[in-house]
Amino acid sequence: MAKRPSLTVLAIAAGCAVVLASIGWYSVTRSVDLRVSVRSPVDDVDGVRAATQLMVTVRNTGAVVARPSFWVVWSPYPRMWTIESGPATLSPGATGEYAIRSPLVSAAVPEGELFIVKVFDQVSGIYFRSETGRLNLTGSPPIANPDLQYWSKVAPLGVFQPFGWSLASKIEPGDSISVGPSNGTHGARIVIYQDGNGSEPTLQYMNQAVRAGDVPVLRTTSLALCWRQAFDFVTLPGTGYPLAAAGIELSSGTRLAWLVLSNSQNATIDHPTMRIYSVMAQTAVPGCAALPLADMIDYLGGTSLETLYFSCFAAIWPRPSLAGDHVFDITGLAIF
């Protein structure tokens, strides 16, 4: 009869197996070693006040070839970023410079946010990571996403709006508003239906706050509002008070400055705490109008403003003559 191995022998054999497995794992992990660093400051390549692209340096200090892929972590939901440029593999001792890009603008790293870049080696199945950094952006425009190229859904409400902008509306009974990209991807198309009844206007705003440090920059920026279609500025006869208006609003505190598009007049109209710059334009066809930003900001209080809001807006007051659809189809804001 064969003699069974003793428990001591079995224990020794098991121990040896564990040691050998540990040595094997240690050997694998020691042979793979990637050092990851992120270039700072980060260029705001898309002008959205967030990092849609990062420049990452990966050095392979291990003994085997690595095939990196990239994940960026700044929120509870890490996302894989695509490689725009850089080598597919890294030989031992090699260094690769990678441009990686966010798959969605909503996954871009916001300015000032803490983040890390994780590199997954597809050969060994091991993750490596950069040091935690705080995003320092450079080259951001005073108005984020000025050409309205990027739209995203805002959690938890699921509101679809231009990235960096907020939507606000006031809809009177019997009226309606629709807002979306003008051609399915970018721009903004606002359609207000006014039934002609009631006493208050129906209006739609797309707005964003201008940082205090950007107010002097915005004041000297040559910016134009461009549209595919707009509607005429209409006033209450003899008063200058608006009945229909589409254009740009700058606001600070209780003061407002408007640029509106008119088929018939270039004029500056003053009301208490409000100035309207009416610019002659052909609203039924595509066009652009330069914004008098220096005058608008100076009217509101100048470059020392601590709070400034920039808005694209459309508003219709109830009048039987104004009943129907009113379209403000914005191409974007062009720097010239």
C-alpha positions in Angstrom: 0.0 0.0 0.0 1.3 3.4 -0.9 2.1 5.6 2.0 0.2 8.9 2.3 2.4 12.0 2.5 2.4 13.5 6.0 0.7 16.7 6.8 4.1 18.3 7.4 5.2 17.4 3.8 1.9 18.8 2.4 2.3 22.0 4.4 5.9 22.4 3.1 4.8 21.8 -0.5 2.0 24.3 -0.1 4.3 26.8 1.4 6.8 26.3 -1.5 4.0 26.9 -4.0 3.0 30.1 -2.3 6.6 31.3 -2.3 7.1 30.4 -5.9 3.9 32.2 -6.9 4.9 35.2 -4.9 8.3 35.3 -6.5 6.7 35.0 -9.9 4.3 37.9 -9.2 7.1 40.0 -7.7 9.2 39.2 -10.8 6.4 40.3 -13.1 5.6 43.5 -11.2 9.3 44.4 -11.0 9.7 43.9 -14.7 6.9 46.5 -15.4 7.4 50.0 -14.2 5.9 53.2 -15.8 6.6 56.7 -14.6 3.8 59.1 -15.4 3.8 62.9 -15.3 1.4 65.6 -16.7 2.5 68.9 -18.2 1.3 72.0 -16.4 -0.1 74.5 -17.0 -2.6 72.9 -19.4 -3.7 74.7 -22.6 -7.4 75.3 -22.9 -7.4 74.1 -26.5 -11.2 74.3 -27.0 -11.9 77.5 -25.0 -14.3 75.8 -22.6 -12.5 76.6 -19.3 -11.8 72.9 -18.8 -9.1 70.5 -19.9 -10.3 68.6 -22.9 -6.7 67.6 -23.8 -3.7 66.7 -21.6 0.0 66.3 -22.5 1.3 63.3 -20.6 4.9 61.9 -20.4 5.3 58.2 -19.8 8.7 56.6 -19.1 9.2 52.9 -19.2 11.8 52.1 -16.5 10.9 48.4 -16.5 12.4 45.5 -18.4 9.5 44.6 -20.8 7.6 46.4 -23.6 4.5 48.3 -22.4 1.3 49.3 -24.3 -0.3 52.2 -22.4 -3.9 53.4 -22.4 -5.1 56.3 -20.3 -7.8 57.1 -17.8 -8.4 60.4 -16.1 -9.8 60.6 -12.6 -11.4 63.8 -11.2 -15.0 62.7 -10.5 -16.6 59.6 -9.1 -16.8 58.3 -12.7 -13.3 57.8 -14.3 -13.3 57.9 -18.1 -10.9 56.5 -20.6 -9.3 59.2 -22.8 -8.2 58.6 -26.4 -4.6 58.9 -27.6 -4.4 61.7 -30.1 -0.6 61.3 -30.6 2.2 59.2 -29.0 3.7 55.7 -29.6 1.5 52.7 -29.3 4.2 50.8 -27.4 7.1 51.7 -25.1 10.3 49.6 -25.2 12.3 49.3 -22.0 14.0 52.6 -21.3 11.9 54.5 -23.8 10.0 57.7 -23.0 6.7 58.6 -24.8 5.0 62.0 -25.1 1.3 61.6 -25.4 -1.6 64.0 -26.2 -4.7 62.5 -24.7 -8.3 63.8 -25.3 -11.5 63.6 -23.4 -14.2 61.5 -25.0 -16.9 64.0 -24.1 -16.7 67.6 -23.1 -18.6 66.8 -19.9 -15.7 64.5 -19.0 -13.1 67.4 -19.3 -11.3 68.4 -16.1 -12.7 71.7 -14.7 -10.3 74.5 -13.9 -9.0 74.2 -10.3 -10.1 70.6 -9.9 -7.9 67.9 -8.4 -7.1 65.0 -10.8 -4.8 62.1 -11.6 -3.9 60.3 -14.8 -3.9 56.5 -14.6 -2.0 54.5 -17.2 -3.1 51.0 -17.8 -0.5 48.7 -19.3 -2.4 46.4 -21.6 0.5 43.9 -21.7 0.8 43.3 -17.9 -2.7 44.4 -16.9 -1.2 46.7 -14.2 -2.2 50.4 -13.5 0.3 53.2 -12.9 -0.6 56.7 -12.0 0.6 60.3 -11.9 0.8 62.4 -8.8 -2.4 64.2 -7.8 -2.4 67.7 -9.4 -4.7 70.7 -9.4 -5.7 71.8 -12.9 -4.0 75.0 -13.9 -5.4 76.2 -17.2 -3.9 78.8 -19.6 -5.3 80.5 -22.6 -9.0 80.4 -21.6 -11.2 83.1 -23.3 -13.2 85.4 -21.1 -16.4 83.7 -22.5 -16.4 80.0 -22.3 -17.4 78.0 -25.4 -18.1 81.2 -27.3 -18.9 79.5 -30.6 -21.4 77.2 -28.9 -19.6 74.2 -30.4 -20.1 71.9 -27.4 -23.4 70.9 -25.8 -23.8 68.5 -22.8 -26.4 67.2 -20.4 -26.3 68.5 -16.9 -26.9 66.0 -14.1 -29.2 65.3 -12.3 -31.9 67.1 -14.3 -30.6 66.0 -17.7 -30.9 69.5 -19.1 -29.2 69.7 -22.5 -27.4 73.0 -22.8 -24.2 74.6 -24.2 -21.2 73.6 -22.1 -20.2 76.4 -19.8 -23.6 78.1 -20.2 -26.8 77.9 -18.1 -30.4 78.1 -19.5 -33.0 80.2 -17.8 -36.5 80.9 -19.1 -39.8 82.5 -18.1 -42.8 81.2 -20.0 -46.3 82.8 -19.8 -49.5 80.7 -20.1 -50.3 79.9 -23.7 -46.6 80.5 -24.8 -43.8 78.0 -25.4 -40.0 77.9 -25.9 -37.7 75.3 -27.5 -33.9 75.5 -27.3 -31.3 73.3 -28.9 -28.3 73.2 -31.2 -29.1 75.1 -34.4 -27.8 72.4 -36.8 -27.9 69.4 -34.5 -24.3 69.8 -33.2 -23.5 73.4 -32.4 -24.8 76.9 -32.4 -28.1 77.6 -30.6 -31.6 77.9 -31.9 -34.2 79.5 -29.7 -37.8 79.5 -30.8 -40.4 81.4 -28.8 -44.1 81.0 -29.5 -46.1 83.9 -28.3 -49.9 83.6 -28.3 -50.4 87.4 -28.0 -52.3 87.3 -24.7 -51.3 88.3 -21.2 -49.3 91.0 -19.6 -45.8 89.6 -19.1 -43.0 88.7 -21.6 -41.9 85.2 -22.4 -38.1 85.1 -22.5 -35.2 82.8 -22.8 -31.6 83.3 -21.6 -28.4 81.5 -22.1 -25.9 82.9 -19.6 -22.6 82.6 -17.8 -20.7 84.4 -15.2 -17.6 86.3 -16.2 -14.8 86.0 -13.7 -13.7 89.4 -12.1 -10.2 89.0 -13.6 -11.6 88.5 -17.1 -13.7 91.7 -17.1 -10.8 93.9 -18.3 -10.0 91.3 -20.9 -13.6 91.1 -22.1 -13.7 94.9 -22.4 -10.9 95.0 -24.9 -12.0 91.8 -26.8 -13.3 92.3 -30.3 -16.4 90.1 -30.3 -19.3 89.8 -32.7 -22.7 88.1 -32.4 -23.4 85.9 -35.4 -26.7 84.5 -36.4 -28.5 82.5 -39.1 -31.8 84.1 -38.4 -33.0 86.6 -35.8 -36.1 88.9 -35.3 -36.6 92.6 -35.4 -36.3 94.8 -32.3 -39.8 96.3 -31.7 -40.6 99.0 -29.2 -43.7 100.5 -27.7 -44.3 103.6 -29.9 -43.0 106.9 -28.3 -41.4 105.2 -25.3 -38.5 103.0 -26.5 -39.6 100.2 -24.2 -39.1 96.8 -25.8 -41.8 94.6 -27.1 -39.6 92.1 -29.0 -35.8 91.8 -28.7 -33.0 89.3 -29.5 -29.4 89.8 -28.8 -26.8 90.1 -26.0 -27.3 91.2 -22.4 -24.6 92.2 -19.9 -25.8 92.6 -16.4 -24.3 93.6 -13.0 -26.4 94.2 -9.9 -29.5 96.1 -11.0 -28.1 97.5 -14.2 -28.5 96.0 -17.7 -26.9 96.7 -21.1 -28.4 95.2 -24.2 -27.3 94.8 -27.8 -30.3 94.1 -30.0 -30.8 93.6 -33.7 -33.0 96.0 -35.6 -34.1 96.1 -39.3 -34.5 99.9 -39.2 -32.3 101.8 -36.7 -29.0 102.4 -35.1 -29.8 104.0 -31.8 -28.8 104.1 -28.1 -31.9 104.1 -25.8 -31.6 104.9 -22.1 -34.0 103.8 -19.4 -33.6 103.8 -15.7 -30.8 101.2 -14.9 -30.9 100.0 -18.5 -29.2 101.0 -21.8 -30.1 99.5 -25.1 -27.7 99.5 -28.1 -29.9 99.0 -31.2 -27.8 97.9 -34.2 -29.1 97.9 -37.7 -29.0 94.4 -39.2 -30.8 92.2 -41.7 -32.4 89.8 -39.3 -33.9 87.5 -41.9 -30.6 86.4 -43.3 -27.2 85.3 -41.8 -25.1 88.1 -40.4 -22.8 89.3 -37.6 -22.8 92.4 -35.4 -19.9 93.7 -33.4 -20.6 94.1 -29.7 -19.8 97.5 -28.1 -18.3 95.7 -25.1 -16.2 98.7 -23.8 -19.3 100.9 -23.8 -21.5 98.2 -22.3 -19.1 97.4 -19.5 -18.4 101.0 -18.7 -22.1 101.7 -18.4 -22.4 98.9 -15.9 -19.5 100.2 -13.8 -16.2 99.6 -15.6 -13.5 97.0 -15.2 -13.7 97.0 -11.4 -16.9 95.0 -11.5 -16.8 92.0 -9.2 -20.0 90.4 -10.7 -20.8 90.3 -14.4 -23.1 88.1 -16.3 -23.0 87.6 -20.1 -26.2 86.3 -21.8 -27.6 85.5 -25.2 -31.4 86.2 -24.9 -34.7 86.4 -26.7 -37.8 88.1 -25.3 -41.4 88.7 -26.7 -44.0 90.7 -25.0 -47.7 89.8 -25.5 -49.2 91.8 -28.4 -51.7 90.4 -31.0 -49.4 91.8 -33.7 -46.5 89.7 -32.3 -48.4 86.4 -32.0 -46.6 83.4 -33.6 -43.2 81.9 -33.7 -40.0 84.0 -33.2 -36.7 82.4 -34.1 -33.3 83.4 -32.8 -30.8 81.1 -34.5 -27.3 81.9 -33.2 -24.2 80.7 -35.0 -21.9 81.8 -32.1 -19.7 84.6 -30.8 -16.8 85.3 -33.2 -13.5 86.9 -32.1 -12.2 89.2 -34.8 
